[in-house]
Amino acid sequence: MSNSLNGATIEPISNSCSKVRLINIKSINNIPQIMINSINLSEILLKNPVFNVIIFIEKVARGDSNMINTYEYYQKNINQNSFYYFTFNNDIETYFVFNEDFKYYDEKELINRFKVLTYPSNDYPEPVNMEFIMICFYLNNENYYIEQFPNFLERPTNVVDFSLEIREYILAQGNSPREVAWATRRNVANNLKFSKKDNTNIKVSDNLNQLFKKISNRNADFILMSEDEKLEEINNVIENILKINNKWADIDYKNESFDFISNDSVIKYRKLIHCFRHGSEDSIKEREKISKNQKEFLINYGITICELLLNAIRNKNES
């Protein structure tokens, strides 16, 4: 069954569509401005005076909100003073007017895709280069770097240049130009090592990191988590520390922190970051309101709370 809104017909692709999500509809100069999954369909409407446009809405599968959507991520995190904005923004916005977002199940799939994109080829079409740039933006913004090419993600050029950088990397190992076969370049691409910079201003102790790994669904070190995942697991760790035998521990915050941290402030903090634990539409909207700088503050503050609670429980057990 289809619905009509502002003259545009909206219907699912098939009966298998489990959810229809219309992000925004508004009118500018009496022309409907329709945004679906960050794609502006206004130009389509301008070219169709009858506005008889059928918009196919993608199926939102279970867990879709946890997938990595690179253009959606770009829109939420791009800084207009950054190299990426200055160099690529016009091309990115133009490309995604009529092209779908690049989606990945998780960072592992995204990194594997990066490697495949850099395989040597006689032709790198626009979609390949755009996907490459979008992955570079995500990885750089999540503090990743490539050990063999530590500065590339900060200021990438294009997939052609990076593929040639791999060739130069091989030559620098003492190989002659005749020895750089495509198979050799593919092997280097497959063995690129991605590591994360530690942008956390407060050191995470070994004991706390082990607790993060224990609670993490993927047994991850804290440094390897995304910012959103860090906030999710900080909330879980606080609960793990404080909830003993289904009862909440009583902490002497005044003695432990001179009242700079209190029971009320911990409760307020957990409520604020609670949205990172859930995938509902309301929770996603709450996350989007929190800027990158605010996330960094919340992470550092959360680590301070976790370390304080670990020490307080240990001191309580020893006394």
Salt bridges, closest charged atoms under 4 A:
GLU58 OE1 - LYS103 NZ 2.42
ASP64 OD2 - ARG21 NH2 3.95
GLU72 OE2 - LYS76 NZ 3.09
GLU131 OE2 - ARG113 NE 2.87
GLU154 OE2 - LYS197 NZ 2.90
GLU168 OE2 - ARG167 NH1 3.91
ASP221 OD1 - LYS213 NZ 3.87
GLU227 OE2 - LYS292 NZ 3.03
ASP228 OD1 - LYS295 NZ 2.70
GLU229 OE1 - ARG218 NH2 2.88
GLU239 OE1 - ARG270 NH2 3.21
GLU239 OE1 - ARG277 NH2 3.22
GLU281 OE2 - LYS19 NZ 3.09
GLU281 OE2 - ARG21 NH1 3.48
GLU286 OE2 - LYS289 NZ 3.18
GLU288 OE2 - LYS76 NZ 3.05
